[in-house]
Amino acid sequence: MTETKTTPHVEHTHIGGQAVLEGIMMRGKHNWAIAVRQPNGEIHLEEHDLKTAVSKRPWLGKPVIRGVVTFYETIVLAMQAFAVSAEYAGMGEEEGDKLTTREISFSMVLGLALSIVLFIVAPALLTNWVIGPATTRPFVWNLFDGVLRVFVFFGYIWAVSRVKDIQRVFAYHGAEHKTIHAFEHHLPLETDEIQRFETLHVRCGTSFLLMVMFIALIVYSLVPMKAILAAAGLETRWAVTLLAILIRIILLPLIAGLAYEVIKWAGRMPDNPIVKVVLWPGLQLQRMTTRQPDDSMVEIAVAAMQPIIAREELEAARASGEAAQSAVQQSVAASGEILDAL
C-alpha cells in the first residue's frame, strides 16, 4: 500500500468486505451489512447480526482451526450476500426469473466443485501425464503440479477479468479496499478522501487464495506418498494419481487454516520488510482483481461500512460501561469489607 504524504498514523482494522453484484458487503466482529445499487439508482442497505461458531465454542478460535472455520463461514456469508445482491441489483427483474435461495446455493456449490476440478484434479492429471507417477520423483512432481496450479489460477483470473460485468465487480472490489484504507487512516469517509488511496490491500481474499497455492506446494511435498501407498497396498499409476488427488482435497482445510494465519500475521505488520516480500505476489495479483471505482461505487462502500462502524462503537461503549460498572461494584464490595473489619 502506498500512503499519501499527509495521512496520519495507520491503525489496521479487522473489518473486511466483499464485492458483489452492483454492491459491497462489509463484515465486522458483531455484524455484517450489504449495500446494493438498485436499477432506479437508489441504494438498498440491510444489516444483520454476525453469529460465529467461535462465539459458541471458544476452542474453534485456536490457531489454524480458526482459519478453517472462518473460511467456511466466509463462503456461507458470500452466498447470503450474493443472494441479496442478485435480488436487488436487477437480476431476474421478471417475477418468474428471480433466483431462489436454492438456485443460488446450487450455483455456489457447483462453482466450488468446478474449482476443485480446475485447480486440483486437472493439474494432477496433467502432471501425471508429463512427469509420471507421483512416487517416482516426488519433489519434481509436486513442484510441477504446484507451478501448474498457479499458472491455471492466473489464467483463470485473467480470463474472467475480460468479462465486462466482472470488471464492474472488480471496481466495487477496489472501492471496498479504498474505503477500508481511509477508515484505517482515521480519515472522514468522504469520496475525495477515499479516492486518494490505491485499490490494493494486504488483507484481501485474492492474496489469501494465492497464499493457499504456495502453502499447498509445501504441504503436499511433505506428504509421505510411498508410505501411504504401501500401507494401502496400491501400486498402479492411476491409483497413485487418484490417491494424490484425494490427499489434496482432504488437506484443503489444513492449508486454508495455515494460509489464514499467514495473512492474519502479515496484516498486523504490513510495513515489515519480510512481510512485504511475502505479500508482494498477492498484491500484484490484486492489480488484476481490482479496478479504479467511480464515485458512485465508493458511495456504496461507505453505505455498507457505516453500520459496521456504528456497531463497533456501540459495542465498545457497552464494554466500557460494563467495565466501569464492574469497577464500581468491586470498589463498593472492598469498602464493605473494610467497614466490616473495623
C-alpha positions as CSV (number, residue, x, y, z in Angstrom):
1,M,0.0,0.0,0.0
2,T,1.2,3.5,-0.8
3,E,0.4,6.1,1.8
4,T,-0.2,9.8,1.0
5,K,2.2,12.3,2.4
6,T,-0.3,13.9,4.8
7,T,-2.0,10.8,6.2
8,P,-2.0,10.2,9.9
9,H,-0.9,7.0,11.7
10,V,-2.4,3.9,10.3
11,E,-4.4,1.7,12.7
12,H,-5.2,-1.6,10.9
13,T,-8.7,-2.9,11.4
14,H,-10.3,-6.4,11.4
15,I,-13.1,-5.1,9.2
16,G,-13.2,-6.7,5.8
17,G,-15.6,-7.0,2.9
18,Q,-16.5,-8.5,-0.4
19,A,-17.7,-7.1,-3.8
20,V,-21.0,-8.4,-5.1
21,L,-23.3,-7.7,-8.0
22,E,-23.6,-3.9,-8.0
23,G,-22.7,-3.7,-4.4
24,I,-20.5,-4.4,-1.4
25,M,-20.8,-6.4,1.7
26,M,-18.8,-5.3,4.8
27,R,-18.2,-7.5,7.8
28,G,-17.1,-6.6,11.4
29,K,-16.9,-8.5,14.7
30,H,-20.6,-8.2,15.5
31,N,-22.5,-7.6,12.3
32,W,-22.4,-7.5,8.5
33,A,-24.0,-5.1,6.2
34,I,-24.6,-5.0,2.4
35,A,-25.3,-2.1,0.1
36,V,-26.6,-2.6,-3.4
37,R,-27.3,-0.1,-6.2
38,Q,-30.7,-0.8,-7.5
39,P,-31.7,-0.2,-11.1
40,N,-33.5,3.0,-10.2
41,G,-30.3,4.4,-8.7
42,E,-31.3,4.1,-5.0
43,I,-29.3,2.2,-2.5
44,H,-30.7,-0.9,-0.8
45,L,-29.0,-1.3,2.6
46,E,-29.5,-4.1,5.1
47,E,-27.7,-5.1,8.3
48,H,-27.5,-8.4,10.1
49,D,-26.0,-9.7,13.3
50,L,-23.0,-11.9,12.8
51,K,-23.2,-15.2,14.6
52,T,-19.9,-17.1,14.5
53,A,-19.1,-20.7,15.7
54,V,-16.2,-19.3,17.7
55,S,-18.6,-17.3,20.0
56,K,-20.3,-20.6,20.9
57,R,-17.3,-22.8,21.0
58,P,-14.1,-20.9,22.0
59,W,-11.8,-23.8,21.1
60,L,-12.6,-23.2,17.5
61,G,-10.7,-19.9,17.8
62,K,-7.4,-21.7,18.2
63,P,-4.7,-21.0,15.6
64,V,-5.2,-22.8,12.2
65,I,-8.6,-24.2,13.4
66,R,-10.0,-20.6,13.3
67,G,-8.8,-20.3,9.7
68,V,-10.8,-23.3,8.7
69,V,-13.9,-22.1,10.5
70,T,-13.5,-18.6,9.1
71,F,-13.1,-19.9,5.5
72,Y,-16.3,-21.9,5.9
73,E,-18.2,-19.0,7.4
74,T,-16.9,-16.7,4.7
75,I,-18.3,-19.0,2.0
76,V,-21.7,-19.2,3.7
77,L,-21.8,-15.4,4.1
78,A,-20.8,-14.9,0.5
79,M,-23.8,-17.0,-0.6
80,Q,-26.1,-14.8,1.5
81,A,-24.6,-11.6,0.2
82,F,-24.8,-12.8,-3.4
83,A,-28.4,-13.7,-2.9
84,V,-29.2,-10.2,-1.6
85,S,-27.3,-8.5,-4.5
86,A,-29.0,-10.7,-7.1
87,E,-32.4,-9.8,-5.8
88,Y,-31.8,-6.0,-5.6
89,A,-29.3,-5.4,-8.4
90,G,-31.9,-6.2,-11.1
91,M,-31.1,-9.8,-11.9
92,G,-34.2,-11.6,-12.8
93,E,-36.5,-8.5,-12.7
94,E,-39.3,-10.5,-14.1
95,E,-41.3,-12.2,-11.4
96,G,-40.6,-15.7,-12.8
97,D,-36.9,-15.0,-13.3
98,K,-35.9,-14.3,-9.7
99,L,-33.3,-16.6,-8.4
100,T,-34.3,-18.7,-5.4
101,T,-32.0,-19.4,-2.4
102,R,-31.7,-23.0,-3.5
103,E,-30.7,-22.0,-7.0
104,I,-28.0,-19.6,-5.7
105,S,-26.8,-22.2,-3.2
106,F,-26.6,-24.8,-6.0
107,S,-24.6,-22.3,-8.2
108,M,-22.1,-21.7,-5.3
109,V,-21.7,-25.5,-4.7
110,L,-21.3,-26.1,-8.4
111,G,-18.7,-23.3,-8.6
112,L,-16.7,-24.9,-5.7
113,A,-16.8,-28.3,-7.4
114,L,-15.6,-26.8,-10.7
115,S,-12.8,-25.0,-8.8
116,I,-11.6,-28.4,-7.3
117,V,-11.6,-29.9,-10.8
118,L,-9.8,-26.9,-12.3
119,F,-7.2,-26.3,-9.7
120,I,-6.6,-29.7,-8.2
121,V,-7.8,-32.6,-10.4
122,A,-6.7,-31.2,-13.8
123,P,-3.2,-30.1,-12.7
124,A,-2.7,-33.5,-11.1
125,L,-3.7,-35.4,-14.2
126,L,-1.6,-33.3,-16.4
127,T,1.4,-33.7,-14.1
128,N,0.9,-37.5,-14.1
129,W,1.0,-37.4,-17.9
130,V,4.1,-35.2,-18.1
131,I,6.2,-36.3,-15.1
132,G,4.9,-39.8,-14.4
133,P,3.8,-41.3,-11.1
134,A,3.9,-39.1,-8.0
135,T,6.2,-41.6,-6.3
136,T,8.9,-41.7,-8.9
137,R,10.2,-38.2,-8.5
138,P,8.1,-36.7,-5.6
139,F,9.8,-33.4,-5.4
140,V,9.7,-32.7,-9.1
141,W,6.1,-34.0,-9.3
142,N,4.9,-31.7,-6.6
143,L,6.8,-28.7,-7.9
144,F,5.5,-29.1,-11.4
145,D,1.9,-29.6,-10.0
146,G,2.2,-26.6,-7.8
147,V,3.6,-24.3,-10.5
148,L,1.0,-25.5,-13.0
149,R,-1.8,-24.8,-10.4
150,V,-0.5,-21.2,-10.0
151,F,-0.5,-20.7,-13.8
152,V,-4.0,-22.1,-14.1
153,F,-5.1,-19.7,-11.3
154,F,-3.5,-16.7,-13.0
155,G,-5.0,-17.7,-16.3
156,Y,-8.4,-18.0,-14.8
157,I,-8.3,-14.6,-13.2
158,W,-7.1,-13.1,-16.4
159,A,-9.9,-14.7,-18.4
160,V,-12.7,-13.7,-16.1
161,S,-11.3,-10.2,-15.9
162,R,-12.0,-9.7,-19.6
163,V,-15.8,-10.0,-18.9
164,K,-17.5,-6.6,-18.7
165,D,-19.8,-7.5,-15.8
166,I,-16.9,-8.9,-13.8
167,Q,-14.9,-5.7,-14.4
168,R,-17.7,-3.8,-12.6
169,V,-17.4,-6.3,-9.7
170,F,-13.7,-5.7,-9.6
171,A,-14.3,-2.0,-9.5
172,Y,-16.5,-2.4,-6.5
173,H,-13.7,-4.6,-5.0
174,G,-11.4,-1.5,-5.4
175,A,-14.0,0.7,-3.7
176,E,-14.1,-1.7,-0.8
177,H,-10.3,-1.6,-0.3
178,K,-10.1,2.2,-0.7
179,T,-12.8,2.7,1.9
180,I,-11.1,0.4,4.4
181,H,-7.8,2.3,3.8
182,A,-9.5,5.6,4.6
183,F,-11.0,4.2,7.8
184,E,-7.6,2.8,8.9
185,H,-6.1,6.2,8.3
186,H,-8.7,7.8,10.5
187,L,-10.0,10.0,7.7
188,P,-13.6,11.0,7.1
189,L,-15.4,8.6,4.8
190,E,-15.8,11.1,2.0
191,T,-15.4,10.4,-1.6
192,D,-12.5,12.7,-2.2
193,E,-10.5,11.3,0.7
194,I,-11.3,7.7,-0.2
195,Q,-10.3,8.1,-3.8
196,R,-6.8,9.1,-2.8
197,F,-5.9,5.6,-1.9
198,E,-4.8,2.6,-4.0
199,T,-7.1,-0.4,-4.7
200,L,-4.6,-2.9,-3.2
201,H,-4.9,-4.1,0.4
202,V,-2.9,-6.7,2.4
203,R,-6.0,-8.4,3.8
204,C,-7.7,-9.5,0.6
205,G,-9.3,-12.7,-0.5
206,T,-7.2,-12.7,-3.7
207,S,-4.0,-12.6,-1.6
208,F,-5.4,-15.4,0.6
209,L,-6.1,-17.7,-2.4
210,L,-2.6,-17.2,-3.8
211,M,-1.2,-17.9,-0.3
212,V,-3.2,-21.1,-0.3
213,M,-1.4,-22.0,-3.6
214,F,2.0,-21.5,-2.2
215,I,1.4,-23.2,1.1
216,A,-0.2,-26.2,-0.7
217,L,3.0,-26.7,-2.6
218,I,4.9,-27.0,0.7
219,V,2.3,-29.2,2.5
220,Y,1.8,-31.6,-0.4
221,S,5.6,-32.0,-0.7
222,L,5.7,-33.2,2.9
223,V,3.1,-36.0,2.4
224,P,4.8,-39.4,2.6
225,M,3.1,-40.8,-0.5
226,K,5.2,-44.0,-0.7
227,A,4.4,-45.0,2.9
228,I,0.7,-44.3,2.4
229,L,0.6,-46.3,-0.9
230,A,2.4,-49.2,0.8
231,A,0.0,-49.2,3.7
232,A,-3.0,-49.1,1.3
233,G,-1.5,-51.8,-1.0
234,L,-1.8,-49.6,-4.1
235,E,0.8,-49.9,-6.9
236,T,-0.8,-48.9,-10.3
237,R,0.0,-45.5,-11.8
238,W,-3.7,-44.4,-11.8
239,A,-4.2,-45.5,-8.2
240,V,-1.2,-43.3,-7.3
241,T,-2.7,-40.3,-9.1
242,L,-6.1,-40.8,-7.6
243,L,-4.6,-41.0,-4.1
244,A,-2.6,-37.8,-4.8
245,I,-5.9,-36.0,-5.8
246,L,-7.7,-37.4,-2.8
247,I,-5.0,-36.2,-0.4
248,R,-5.0,-32.8,-1.9
249,I,-8.7,-32.4,-1.4
250,I,-8.6,-33.8,2.2
251,L,-5.7,-31.4,3.2
252,L,-7.5,-28.3,1.8
253,P,-8.9,-27.3,5.2
254,L,-5.5,-27.5,6.8
255,I,-3.9,-25.5,4.0
256,A,-6.7,-22.8,4.3
257,G,-6.1,-22.6,8.1
258,L,-2.3,-22.1,7.6
259,A,-2.9,-19.5,4.9
260,Y,-5.3,-17.6,7.2
261,E,-2.6,-17.5,9.9
262,V,0.0,-16.1,7.5
263,I,-2.4,-13.4,6.2
264,K,-3.5,-12.5,9.7
265,W,0.1,-12.2,10.9
266,A,1.0,-10.1,7.8
267,G,-2.0,-7.9,8.3
268,R,-0.7,-6.8,11.7
269,M,2.7,-5.6,10.4
270,P,2.4,-4.8,6.7
271,D,5.4,-2.5,6.8
272,N,7.8,-5.2,7.9
273,P,10.4,-6.0,5.2
274,I,9.8,-9.7,5.4
275,V,6.0,-9.3,5.3
276,K,6.3,-7.1,2.2
277,V,8.2,-9.9,0.4
278,V,5.6,-12.5,1.5
279,L,2.7,-10.3,0.4
280,W,4.1,-8.9,-2.8
281,P,2.8,-11.6,-5.2
282,G,-0.7,-11.3,-3.7
283,L,-0.7,-7.5,-4.1
284,Q,0.4,-7.8,-7.7
285,L,-2.4,-10.2,-8.4
286,Q,-4.8,-7.7,-6.9
287,R,-3.9,-5.4,-9.8
288,M,-6.0,-7.9,-11.9
289,T,-8.9,-8.4,-9.4
290,T,-9.4,-4.7,-8.6
291,R,-10.3,-1.7,-10.8
292,Q,-10.5,2.0,-10.1
293,P,-14.0,2.7,-8.9
294,D,-16.2,5.6,-9.8
295,D,-17.7,7.9,-7.1
296,S,-21.0,6.1,-7.1
297,M,-19.2,2.8,-6.2
298,V,-17.4,4.5,-3.4
299,E,-20.8,5.7,-2.1
300,I,-21.9,2.1,-2.0
301,A,-18.8,1.1,0.0
302,V,-19.4,3.9,2.5
303,A,-23.0,2.9,2.9
304,A,-22.0,-0.6,3.7
305,M,-19.3,0.5,6.1
306,Q,-21.3,2.9,8.2
307,P,-23.4,0.2,10.0
308,I,-20.3,-1.7,10.8
309,I,-18.6,1.3,12.4
310,A,-21.7,2.3,14.3
311,R,-22.0,-1.3,15.8
312,E,-18.3,-1.4,16.7
313,E,-18.6,1.9,18.5
314,L,-21.8,0.8,20.3
315,E,-20.2,-2.5,21.5
316,A,-17.1,-0.7,22.6
317,A,-19.2,1.8,24.6
318,R,-21.1,-1.1,26.2
319,A,-17.9,-2.9,27.1
320,S,-16.5,0.3,28.6
321,G,-19.7,0.9,30.6
322,E,-19.8,-2.7,31.9
323,A,-16.1,-2.4,32.9
324,A,-16.8,0.8,34.7
325,Q,-19.8,-0.7,36.5
326,S,-17.8,-3.7,37.5
327,A,-15.1,-1.5,38.9
328,V,-17.6,0.4,41.0
329,Q,-19.1,-2.8,42.3
330,Q,-15.7,-4.1,43.3
331,S,-14.9,-0.8,45.0
332,V,-18.2,-0.9,46.9
333,A,-17.5,-4.5,47.9
334,A,-14.0,-3.6,49.1
335,S,-15.3,-0.7,51.1
336,G,-17.8,-3.0,52.8
337,E,-15.1,-5.5,53.7
338,I,-13.1,-2.6,55.2
339,L,-16.1,-1.4,57.3
340,D,-16.8,-5.0,58.5
341,A,-13.2,-5.3,59.6
342,L,-13.5,-2.1,61.6
